[in-house]
Amino acid sequence: MDPKLETLAASAFDNVYHVGHLVPDLLRAMQSLAGAMQITWAPPFEMRSGFARPDGSADDQTVRIAFSVSGPPYLELIEVVAAADSIFAEPKLGGPHHVGYYAQRWRDDVARLQDDGWELERTGAGVAFLRDPHSGLRVEVVSFRGRDFLTRVLDGEMASEYPLTERP
């Protein structure tokens, strides 16, 4: 293997900071996991995803999210989005939705994964979701600049700025 790629691959896994999991009801899942696993949660929030598909079309849905306070790795819960074409639609298989990691040069890492056959699913501001067609694993590649976002989540700033609304 090319030494540059080997270094990038190792650093990517070393930079895993969260595991995302889809749930049917965010508040109920938070309560259940808090009791069963003694997880303390940062205040949940909701916001528009701002994602785009590889063809450029929008996947900009309202997303309800919560992160565990302890980590890394943090546990991210994402409430299922009703739109069938959302990246956060009801999963077809069990297991985690994605593994998120920081990349120093996230666009380069996305290109590296695509060169290795990974399928680009969504992009956003400093973030991309890709899936390995052989294992089914989805990763969220996040720019190191995204660390400020996590700080805002954990200190409750995101929940203050983007509070949960009532579900229809």
Backbone torsions as a table, in degrees:
resi	resn	phi	psi	omega
1	MET	NA	143.5	176.6
2	ASP	-57.4	126.9	-178.4
3	PRO	-55.8	-33.8	178.2
4	LYS	-64.3	-44.3	-179.6
5	LEU	-67.6	-38.6	178.9
6	GLU	-61.0	-42.7	178.7
7	THR	-64.0	-44.3	179.2
8	LEU	-62.3	-44.1	-178.7
9	ALA	-63.0	-44.2	-179.7
10	ALA	-64.9	-41.9	-178.5
11	SER	-69.0	-31.9	178.5
12	ALA	-61.8	-48.8	-179.0
13	PHE	-67.6	-35.5	176.3
14	ASP	-62.6	-23.8	-177.8
15	ASN	-97.2	13.7	175.3
16	VAL	-63.1	126.2	-179.4
17	TYR	-123.9	-11.7	175.5
18	HIS	-156.1	160.8	173.0
19	VAL	-122.3	124.6	179.9
20	GLY	-95.9	139.1	-178.6
21	HIS	-137.1	132.6	177.9
22	LEU	-84.5	139.4	179.1
23	VAL	-134.2	150.0	-179.2
24	PRO	-72.0	-30.3	-177.8
25	ASP	-141.0	110.7	-173.4
26	LEU	-59.5	-51.8	-175.4
27	LEU	-66.2	-39.6	178.5
28	ARG	-64.7	-42.6	178.9
29	ALA	-64.6	-41.6	177.9
30	MET	-59.2	-46.0	-179.1
31	GLN	-63.2	-45.8	-178.7
32	SER	-62.0	-48.2	-178.4
33	LEU	-71.4	-31.5	176.8
34	ALA	-61.4	-43.6	-179.9
35	GLY	-72.8	-45.3	-174.9
36	ALA	-74.4	-35.3	-173.1
37	MET	-119.6	8.3	-178.9
38	GLN	53.7	43.7	177.9
39	ILE	-90.7	130.6	172.0
40	THR	-98.7	136.5	-174.6
41	TRP	-109.6	141.6	166.0
42	ALA	-68.3	155.2	179.9
43	PRO	-57.7	132.5	-179.5
44	PRO	-70.8	161.0	-179.6
45	PHE	-149.7	169.6	173.8
46	GLU	-137.5	146.1	-179.6
47	MET	-158.2	167.5	174.5
48	ARG	-75.9	140.8	-177.7
49	SER	-73.2	-37.4	-179.0
50	GLY	69.3	22.3	-177.1
51	PHE	-84.8	157.5	172.9
52	ALA	-127.6	145.2	174.6
53	ARG	-78.9	165.1	179.0
54	PRO	-56.3	-28.1	179.3
55	ASP	-82.1	0.1	178.9
56	GLY	94.1	-10.7	179.0
57	SER	-72.5	153.3	-174.5
58	ALA	-81.3	142.7	166.7
59	ASP	-128.3	69.1	-172.2
60	ASP	-109.2	76.7	-176.7
61	GLN	-99.4	157.5	169.8
62	THR	-73.2	128.9	-175.9
63	VAL	-124.7	134.0	177.6
64	ARG	-104.7	126.8	-168.3
65	ILE	-136.2	147.2	170.2
66	ALA	-141.8	144.7	175.6
67	PHE	-120.0	142.4	171.8
68	SER	-65.4	152.9	178.2
69	VAL	-77.5	-35.1	-178.2
70	SER	-90.1	146.6	179.8
71	GLY	160.5	-174.3	-2.3
72	PRO	-79.1	158.0	-3.1
73	PRO	-78.0	142.7	175.5
74	TYR	-84.8	151.9	172.2
75	LEU	-98.2	124.0	177.3
76	GLU	-107.0	124.1	172.9
77	LEU	-102.8	133.8	179.2
78	ILE	-126.9	124.3	178.4
79	GLU	-72.0	135.5	179.4
80	VAL	-54.4	135.6	176.8
81	VAL	-94.8	133.7	-174.5
82	ALA	-66.8	-25.0	-178.8
83	ALA	-67.0	122.1	-174.8
84	ALA	-61.1	-26.0	-177.7
85	ASP	-97.1	9.6	176.3
86	SER	-76.1	148.8	174.5
87	ILE	-66.5	-18.1	179.0
88	PHE	-105.5	26.5	175.7
89	ALA	-71.4	168.3	179.8
90	GLU	-50.5	126.8	-178.5
91	PRO	-71.1	148.4	177.8
92	LYS	-85.0	-24.5	179.6
93	LEU	-126.2	157.1	175.9
94	GLY	-74.9	-175.8	178.6
95	GLY	96.3	179.5	-177.5
96	PRO	-68.8	151.4	177.0
97	HIS	-74.9	-41.7	-179.5
98	HIS	-164.0	163.6	171.4
99	VAL	-114.6	126.2	-177.9
100	GLY	-103.9	135.3	176.6
101	TYR	-139.6	153.1	176.8
102	TYR	-85.0	142.3	175.9
103	ALA	-129.0	132.1	178.9
104	GLN	-58.2	-44.3	178.6
105	ARG	-124.5	80.2	-168.9
106	TRP	-60.8	-37.9	178.7
107	ARG	-63.6	-38.5	177.4
108	ASP	-65.3	-38.6	179.9
109	ASP	-68.8	-37.9	175.9
110	VAL	-61.4	-45.2	178.8
111	ALA	-62.4	-39.9	178.9
112	ARG	-61.7	-45.6	179.5
113	LEU	-65.2	-41.4	177.7
114	GLN	-62.9	-39.7	176.7
115	ASP	-61.9	-28.2	178.5
116	ASP	-86.6	4.7	176.5
117	GLY	99.5	0.2	178.4
118	TRP	-69.7	145.4	-177.9
119	GLU	-95.0	123.1	175.6
120	LEU	-72.5	127.0	-178.6
121	GLU	-107.3	-44.1	-178.8
122	ARG	-150.5	152.9	170.6
123	THR	-131.7	158.0	176.4
124	GLY	-153.9	-166.6	-179.3
125	ALA	-70.3	103.4	178.2
126	GLY	73.2	22.1	-175.5
127	VAL	-150.8	149.1	173.8
128	ALA	-148.8	144.9	173.8
129	PHE	-108.3	131.1	177.2
130	LEU	-134.3	152.6	179.6
131	ARG	-126.3	136.3	174.7
132	ASP	-81.3	119.1	-177.4
133	PRO	-68.8	-16.9	-177.8
134	HIS	-86.8	-37.7	-178.0
135	SER	-105.9	-19.0	-175.5
136	GLY	83.9	-5.4	-178.5
137	LEU	-66.3	133.5	174.7
138	ARG	-107.0	137.0	175.0
139	VAL	-119.6	150.6	171.3
140	GLU	-111.1	109.9	178.6
141	VAL	-90.1	121.8	-174.0
142	VAL	-121.1	134.2	175.6
143	SER	-60.7	143.1	176.2
144	PHE	-54.8	-26.1	177.5
145	ARG	-63.7	-18.1	178.9
146	GLY	-71.6	-6.3	179.0
147	ARG	-62.1	-30.2	177.1
148	ASP	-63.9	-35.4	177.3
149	PHE	-60.9	-46.4	-180.0
150	LEU	-61.6	-41.0	177.2
151	THR	-59.3	-42.5	179.2
152	ARG	-66.0	-33.9	176.6
153	VAL	-66.7	-51.5	-173.3
154	LEU	-67.7	-30.5	-179.9
155	ASP	-88.8	2.6	175.8
156	GLY	87.5	-0.9	-179.0
157	GLU	-62.4	-40.5	179.7
158	MET	-63.8	-39.6	179.3
159	ALA	-67.0	-35.1	177.3
160	SER	-68.8	-40.6	-177.9
161	GLU	-78.3	-34.9	-176.3
162	TYR	-130.9	70.5	-176.4
163	PRO	-69.1	156.7	175.7
164	LEU	-65.1	141.0	173.9
165	THR	-103.6	169.5	177.1
166	GLU	-67.1	139.1	176.2
167	ARG	-77.3	144.3	-179.6
168	PRO	-66.2	NA	NA
